[in-house]
């Protein structure tokens, strides 16, 4: 079934270098945790996704240092 079959949301992430990645998660909070492993600390990325009400959203997130 693959990773997408189990996850609720699809997030399109665009980094500073123009690199696009697709990440999957069950919630925005869990997505933010995954984001810390994909990008460098301090980098700002553009995140596009569709919320549970079907609205397209664009957010800019700054990658924070992972907690221990």
Secondary structure, 3 states (H helix, E strand, C coil): CHHHHHCCEEEEEECCCCCEEEEEECCHHHHHHHHHHHCCCCCEEEEEEECCCCCEEEEEEECCCCCC
